[in-house]
Every structure is written in C-alpha cells, then in structure tokens.
Amino acid sequence: MYAFTFERPSAQADAVKLAKAGGKPLAGGQTLLASMKLRLASPEQLVDLGAVKELAGIRKDGNSLVIGAMTRHADVAESQDVQAAIPALAALAGGIGDKQVRAMGTIGGSLANNDPAADYPAAALALGATIVTTEREIPADDYFQGLFATALEEGELITAVRFPIPKRAAYMKFRQPASLFALIGVFVAQTDGGVRVAVTGGGNGVFRHAALEQALGKSFTPEAAAGVSTDASELNGDLHGSAEYRAHLVGVMAQRAVAKALA
C-alpha cells in the first residue's frame, strides 16, 4: 500500500464535508481496497462510512422498501421485511459473491461503483428504484450512465435506495465461476406500470431490454420470453464468453426468471 489519511466520521454531515473536500468514500471496500492494492486507485484520503449509523437500515414506507446505503448484502438477504416485500431482492443479495463479501459489501457501495456485471444495478433498474443522495433523488433510469459511470457528482453520497414493491419479480444469473459476478443476470419485474427487464453482465453497464419488456407485457410467461432474441452486436465478449453466448444466456435467464416469478 502507500501513504494516505484515514477518517471515520460518525455523522453524515461530517462524512459529506470530508467527501466534498476530496476524500474518497469507503463503503464495504470490496472494490476500492482491491483497486488500491493493484494501484488502480490511489486516493490521498479515505472516508470510512461504516460508523455513520444513519446510513444503514431497512424499513417499509408505504408501498416501497427503503434500504440504507450502508446496509450489508447479508442484512438485505436475511431481512424479513425484504423477504416479505421483495423476495427477489433478498435472493439477489444472498447470491452476491461469497460469505465474506456479503458480510462486508454494501448496497450503496455497489450502486456507486456500478460494475457492469454487478447484481444490484439490475434490481434497481428493473424495479424502478430511486437512489436517494445527500443532494437529491435520482430515478434509476437516469442514474446508470455506462461503464462504472453514474449520475453522482463529486462529493455526493448515496444515503438510501427506495424500491417500489412489485406485483412479482425474480432475478436469475449465470455466474462467472471465479468471481461469482454475473456473466449474464436478468431481473424481471411486473409492476403497476408494466413489465421492466434489466440485464447485467452483457455490456458496458446495466440496461433495460425493451423487446423483452414488450413481449412480457403482453404475456408474462416463459414462452413469451423464449420468442425474443437479443442482438449480440450490442453485447460484449471476453475470455469468459462471447457476445453470441451472452445473447443466448439473456434469453435463457429471462425465461428462468419469469418462471421463478410465477412459481
């Protein structure tokens, strides 16, 4: 490692002040610390958010579920409120990484990093979530902006995520064996406003699949999903799987997700 200063504020206001002054927020550290070890990131100051208690917690608010940014993956997976309101979200959290990652990683850290193969972005986009920050509220459709890119501005911190409770939803992913990230992950949600489908792991960031949404809006069945093809030219390929293979997986995971949502 290299020399840097470390701050651990206990109040949100102090954390915001440090972040605005150039400090790098540290949530679960599952990406940032690894990046620092590899010299891919070299912040001069870390601002550990772990002691800011107001940033963690889960509560039901009307027809929405509000999850604090510093809530750990394991807590989301094990929450009775999440399991009752959006079981697909609890299942997604329980399938992230391994036990150590789930014990340390946070929902806010995942969404702020916006890894193109991460799971939470698919849930946020498919459920039409709202990302609440220290400055504003950002609809998921406006929040994700490509490879590791979000609408967050310098010094702006995620405080919570508000998930509307859907009629039914499910998430299925084909895991990359080494990292356990999604080679392809598909989250489907049937809501009062229609069907939303989000795909992660396939491109330069999470995206909505318009053709699947249209087909499933007419008939929310695995058969309807099976009739939709995905353009491989819009996906990425690498040593783990070609773009054509990923395009095939989108259809398979979508069918499985719909079947799971209907079960």
C-alpha positions in Angstrom: 0.0 0.0 0.0 1.0 3.7 0.1 0.6 6.6 2.5 -2.9 8.1 2.8 -5.0 9.5 5.6 -8.0 7.7 7.1 -11.1 9.3 8.5 -14.0 7.6 10.2 -16.8 10.1 10.8 -19.8 9.1 12.9 -22.2 11.7 11.5 -23.5 12.0 7.9 -22.8 15.8 7.8 -19.2 15.2 8.7 -18.9 12.5 6.0 -20.3 14.8 3.4 -17.9 17.6 4.4 -14.9 15.3 4.0 -16.2 13.9 0.7 -16.7 17.4 -0.7 -13.2 18.3 0.4 -11.9 15.4 -1.8 -12.0 12.4 0.5 -12.7 9.1 -1.2 -15.8 7.4 0.4 -15.2 3.9 1.6 -18.3 1.7 2.0 -17.8 -2.0 2.1 -14.4 -1.7 0.4 -14.9 -4.8 -1.8 -13.8 -2.9 -4.9 -11.9 0.1 -3.7 -9.4 -1.7 -1.4 -8.6 -4.2 -4.1 -8.1 -1.4 -6.6 -5.8 0.4 -4.2 -3.7 -2.8 -3.8 -3.3 -3.0 -7.5 -2.5 0.7 -7.8 -5.6 1.2 -10.0 -6.8 3.8 -7.4 -4.7 6.0 -5.2 -6.8 8.3 -3.1 -5.0 10.5 -0.6 -7.7 10.3 1.9 -10.3 7.6 2.7 -13.6 8.4 4.4 -14.9 5.3 6.1 -18.7 5.4 6.2 -19.0 2.4 8.5 -19.6 4.4 11.6 -22.4 6.5 10.2 -25.3 4.6 11.7 -28.0 6.7 9.9 -26.9 5.3 6.6 -27.8 1.7 7.5 -31.1 0.0 8.0 -34.2 -1.3 6.2 -37.8 -0.1 6.6 -41.1 -0.3 4.8 -42.5 3.0 3.7 -46.0 2.7 2.2 -45.7 0.6 -1.0 -41.9 1.0 -1.0 -38.9 -0.6 0.7 -36.2 1.8 1.8 -32.7 0.4 2.3 -29.9 2.5 3.7 -26.8 2.8 1.6 -24.5 1.2 4.2 -26.7 -1.9 4.7 -24.7 -5.0 4.1 -25.6 -7.6 1.5 -26.1 -10.2 4.2 -28.5 -8.0 6.1 -30.6 -7.5 2.9 -30.6 -11.2 2.3 -31.7 -12.1 5.8 -34.2 -9.3 6.4 -37.7 -10.5 7.0 -39.0 -7.2 5.6 -37.2 -7.7 2.3 -38.1 -11.4 2.1 -41.8 -10.5 2.6 -42.0 -7.4 0.3 -39.5 -8.2 -2.5 -38.2 -11.8 -2.1 -36.3 -11.4 -5.4 -34.2 -8.7 -3.9 -33.4 -10.9 -0.8 -32.5 -13.8 -3.1 -30.3 -11.5 -5.2 -28.4 -10.2 -2.2 -27.9 -13.8 -0.9 -26.3 -14.7 -4.2 -23.6 -12.0 -4.3 -20.1 -13.2 -4.0 -19.3 -15.4 -1.0 -20.0 -15.1 2.7 -17.1 -12.7 3.3 -18.2 -10.4 0.5 -21.8 -10.4 1.7 -20.7 -9.6 5.3 -18.7 -6.5 4.2 -20.2 -5.3 0.9 -23.0 -2.7 0.9 -25.8 -1.8 -1.5 -24.7 1.8 -1.7 -21.1 0.8 -2.5 -22.3 -1.5 -5.2 -24.5 1.1 -6.8 -21.9 3.9 -6.5 -19.3 1.7 -8.2 -21.7 0.5 -10.9 -19.6 -2.5 -12.0 -21.0 -3.7 -15.4 -21.5 -7.2 -14.0 -22.9 -6.3 -10.6 -26.2 -7.6 -9.4 -27.8 -4.6 -7.5 -27.9 -2.3 -10.6 -30.2 -4.9 -12.3 -32.6 -4.8 -9.3 -32.6 -1.1 -9.1 -33.2 -0.6 -12.8 -35.9 -3.3 -13.2 -37.8 -2.3 -10.1 -37.7 1.4 -11.0 -35.9 2.3 -7.8 -34.9 5.8 -6.7 -31.4 6.5 -5.5 -31.5 8.9 -2.6 -28.4 11.0 -2.1 -27.2 13.9 0.1 -28.2 16.3 -2.7 -31.3 14.8 -4.4 -33.3 11.8 -5.5 -32.3 10.2 -8.8 -34.6 7.7 -10.7 -32.7 4.5 -11.7 -33.4 5.2 -15.3 -31.3 8.4 -15.0 -28.7 7.1 -12.6 -26.8 4.5 -14.5 -24.7 6.0 -17.3 -22.4 3.3 -18.6 -19.2 1.6 -17.6 -18.5 2.4 -13.9 -20.4 5.7 -14.6 -23.3 7.2 -12.6 -25.1 10.4 -12.2 -23.4 11.0 -8.9 -21.4 14.3 -8.7 -18.2 14.9 -6.8 -18.8 14.8 -3.0 -22.4 13.4 -3.4 -23.1 10.4 -1.3 -25.9 7.8 -1.6 -27.9 7.7 1.6 -30.6 5.2 0.7 -32.4 3.3 -2.1 -36.2 3.3 -2.4 -37.6 0.2 -4.1 -41.3 0.2 -5.2 -42.8 -3.1 -4.2 -43.7 -5.0 -7.4 -46.6 -7.4 -8.1 -44.0 -10.1 -8.7 -40.3 -10.2 -9.6 -37.3 -12.6 -9.9 -33.6 -12.5 -10.7 -31.6 -15.2 -12.4 -27.9 -15.1 -13.2 -25.3 -17.3 -14.8 -22.3 -16.9 -12.6 -18.7 -16.4 -13.7 -17.2 -19.3 -11.7 -14.1 -17.4 -10.3 -15.6 -14.0 -9.4 -19.2 -15.1 -8.9 -20.2 -11.9 -10.8 -22.9 -12.3 -13.4 -21.8 -13.5 -16.8 -25.4 -12.6 -17.5 -28.0 -11.6 -15.0 -31.7 -10.8 -15.8 -34.1 -9.2 -13.4 -37.7 -9.2 -14.4 -40.4 -7.2 -12.5 -44.1 -7.0 -13.1 -45.3 -3.6 -11.7 -48.5 -1.5 -11.8 -46.8 0.4 -14.6 -46.0 -2.6 -16.7 -43.1 -5.0 -17.0 -39.5 -3.9 -16.6 -36.5 -6.1 -17.5 -32.9 -5.3 -16.7 -29.8 -7.1 -17.9 -26.4 -7.0 -16.2 -23.1 -8.6 -17.3 -23.6 -8.2 -21.0 -22.5 -4.7 -22.0 -20.8 -1.6 -20.7 -23.3 -1.4 -17.9 -26.8 -2.5 -16.8 -29.5 -1.8 -19.4 -33.2 -2.3 -19.9 -34.3 -4.9 -22.5 -37.1 -3.2 -24.5 -38.1 -6.2 -26.6 -38.4 -8.5 -23.6 -40.5 -5.8 -21.8 -42.8 -5.5 -24.7 -43.3 -9.3 -25.1 -43.7 -9.9 -21.3 -46.1 -7.0 -21.1 -48.4 -8.9 -23.4 -47.9 -12.3 -21.9 -45.9 -12.7 -18.7 -44.8 -16.3 -19.5 -41.5 -18.1 -20.2 -42.8 -18.8 -23.7 -43.1 -15.1 -24.4 -39.5 -14.6 -23.3 -38.4 -17.5 -25.4 -39.7 -15.8 -28.5 -37.4 -12.7 -28.0 -33.9 -12.6 -29.4 -31.0 -10.4 -28.2 -28.7 -8.6 -30.7 -25.2 -9.9 -29.9 -23.7 -6.9 -31.6 -24.9 -4.8 -28.6 -23.1 -7.1 -26.1 -19.5 -7.6 -25.1 -17.4 -10.7 -25.4 -14.3 -11.7 -23.4 -12.4 -14.8 -22.4 -15.4 -15.9 -20.2 -17.9 -15.9 -23.0 -18.5 -14.5 -26.5 -21.1 -11.8 -27.2 -23.2 -14.5 -29.0 -23.1 -16.8 -26.0 -24.1 -13.9 -23.7 -27.0 -13.1 -26.1 -28.2 -16.7 -25.8 -27.9 -16.5 -22.0 -30.1 -13.4 -21.8 -33.0 -15.4 -23.3 -32.3 -18.4 -21.0 -32.1 -16.4 -17.9 -35.1 -14.3 -18.8 -37.2 -17.5 -19.2 -36.0 -18.8 -15.9 -36.6 -15.5 -14.1 -40.2 -15.4 -15.4 -40.8 -19.0 -14.4 -39.4 -18.2 -10.9 -41.6 -15.1 -10.6 -44.7 -17.1 -11.4 -43.8 -20.0 -9.1 
